[in-house]
Amino acid sequence: MPAYIKSVTFDSVDALVLARFWAAALGADVAEESTSDKAFVEAAGWGGPNIWFARVPEGNEFCVE
């Protein structure tokens, strides 16, 4: 039986910034209720997984400030 990925969740420093980037890259929309704490991008009709972004308290050691 085949397996399908329905959703993927990513940790982030700012969920809304990442959601806007990936929505633009994938031709999708960011859910209206999205905030910098949690954001959602629904797959744009091509059957890909929905994407969730969640703010986490840890810093990002890869960020350059």
N, C-alpha and C positions, 0 to 999 in steps of 0.2 A: 504494500500500500504506500503510495507517495505521501510525503510530508510537505506541508505548506507553512511558511512563516507568515503569520497574520500581523504581528506587530513587533517592533524593536524599540528598546528604550536606551537612551544615552544619558550619562551623567554630564552635567555642564556647569559652568560658572554663571551663565545667563541663558536660560532656556529659550527665551523669546528671540534672541539674536541668532542662535543656531537654527531655530525653527524657520525663521524668515529666510536664512541663507538656503537651507535645504528645500524649502517650498519653491523658491525661485529656480533653483538648479533642476528640480524635478517637474516643474510646471504644475505645482499643486498650490493649495491654499493653506494658510495657517488658520486654525480654529479661532473664532472670535473671542472665546473666553480664555485664550492663552495669555499667560503672564510671564514675567521673568523667572518665576518660581517653577512653573510647569507649562509646557506648551505641547501642542498636538498638530501633526501634519497628516492629513488623510491622503492615501495613495490616489494618484490622479488617473483613475480609470484604466490603468494598464495592468492592474492586478498585483502591484507591488505591495509590500507590507506598509501598514500605517506606522508612523514614527512618533514616539514620545520623547520629550526632553525634560529632564528634571534637574533642578538646581541642587547641588550637594554642598555641604559645609566645607569640604576640603578645598584647599587652594589647588591651582594647577601648576605644577613644577615646570611645565613647558612654556608658560606665559613669560613674555619678556615685558618688563615694566620700565 
